[in-house]
Amino acid sequence: MSPTPVPATAPHPRRWVILAVVCLATLVVLLDNTVLNVAIPSLTEELGAGTADVQWMINAYALVQSGLLLTAGSLADRYGRKRALLAGLALFGIGSATAAFAQSSGQLIAARAGMGVGGALLMTTTLAVVVQVFQGAEVPKAIGIWGAVSSLGFAGGPLLGGALLAHFWWGSIFLINVPVALLGLFAVTRLLPESRDPAGRRPDLPGAVLSTVGMVGVVFAIISGPVDGWGSTKVLLSAAVGVLALGGFVAWEAHTPAPMLDMVFFRNRRFNGAVAGGILSAFGMAGSLFLLTQYLQLVLDYRPLEAGLRMSPLALVIVALNLTGVGARLLPRTGFSGAIAIGMALLAGGLAVIALTGSAHGYAGLLAGLLLMGCGIALATPAMASALMGAIPPERAGAGAGLQGTATEFGGGLGVAVLGAVLGSRFAAGLPDGVPGSAARSLPEALAAAPDDGSRAAVRTAFADGLTSSQLIGAAAVLLGGLLSAALLHRADRPAAPAAPPAQPDPSPAASPS
């Protein structure tokens, strides 16, 4: 079943050029979710960053972005998506330049947070613009290309980071964003038409505050849990504040006359299925990429560029399948539910293959898993985006894109935190007797504390065993998400049962008046 088309007007004559522009903006935003992973050893050495610093360098971007996505989508609908896209590009470029020349861990964390503000504005407007300028049968194809670029952003980060780190200093992974942002500003100004919600809804300030506080609180707890302990006061307080704020947000949105996020959307099974699938697919993908880039460098001893190249088959498969339209052609045959079920099953299978064969067979096992993951992502991601955007009115496209981005960021942050916590726990439990438990904070620390070659080999084995457990949990979560999402979408797409015919009067003589 194809997504709901935009209103029937003449197709925009420059829609494919506009798609290229918004895809470029999407790519740089999503690259920054994973590009920093391969720079962890460099940052540890050159900035003296500890484990907690590295985690915040990675997560500050996702924390701010996830907290602001709903608000950014609502503002884009209200004030114009072109304006929001221009503001996002400017903020993202400034934040990238600041990050490139940071002199301390604190400066880099602050710059990454600023980039998250720009990233929130970009993520909510790019998908909204796609569904505004395309119509009819072109919508799934355009979303498929947008989805390919989105997935390429996640998967291509390690490759880009490795290539830059092989020739330049670590700041180059941020500095490369600046010319892209400038190009985007020029192209958006010249090409993009302005679009907004014609209803002219007034800003929902209480909703914006509650959603931001709620998402930041919950994501902060997820990020801090593995470091400070899930039972620590900081984590529990943050989670409680986040949950209470999100509960208040739901209650407010259900009763305010001009809601930022219409709660009616959640009565749509297609909408719910797409959101559930997006969270759990991001959980498995972001968590696994975070772990695999470290495994390739720290266990198999690949340099950053070598690690990035060995991750590239994942990105290449995604791009090849989506640019050739495989997902778009499959969608009419399988429907949203079938495409997502097949894609999520392949993604889960890839994670399981990596878990069960990667340690024993080195890169060969990883390659097989990456190829399966790429096939699954290429099929599932565009179908989920099409299902979600087709379930909401086109004039609320910004709010829908904000929720889609929130689901992805939430799932990705949860994946990094939960799978990282499983890895850390198994790693600490498997360390040999000669290595102190305090060294379990990171693999380099444990290797440095190991007294001999035999102990160092045991440390690497413990890390690989932790990776296996983490990947299996990620695979189970993705498979569960695929089944849940497919079931909801299948029920949403079933034709409604015909109404019973009205009762006819009894024609028998006994029923006639005398």
Buried (B, 14 or more C-beta within 10 A) or exposed (E): BBBBBBEEEEEBEBBEBBBBBBBBBBBBBBBBBBBBBBBBBBBBEEBEBBBEBBBBBBBBBBBBBBBBBBBBBBBBBBBBBBBBBBBBBBBBBBBBBBBBEBEEBEBBBBBBBBBBBBBBBBBBBBBBBBBBBBBEEBBBBBBBBBBBBBBBBBBBBBBBBBBBBEEEEBBBBBBBBBEBBEBBBEBBEEBBBEBBBEEEBEBBEBBBBBBBBBBBBBBBBBBBBBBBEBEBEBBBEBBEBBBBBBEBBBEBBEEEEBBBBBEEBEEBBBBBBBBBBBBBBBBBBBBBBBBBBBBBBBBBEBBBBBBBBBBBBBBBBBBBBBBEBBBBEBBEEBBBBBBBBBBBBBBBBBBBBBBBBBBEEEEEBBBBBBBBBBBBBBBBBBBBBBBBBBBBBBBBBBBBBBBBBBBBBBBBBBBBBBBBBBBBBBBBEBBBEEBEEEBBBBBBBBBEBBEEEEBBEBBBBBBBBBBBBBBBBBBBBBBBBBBBBBBBBBEBBEEEEEEEEEEEEEEEEEEEEE
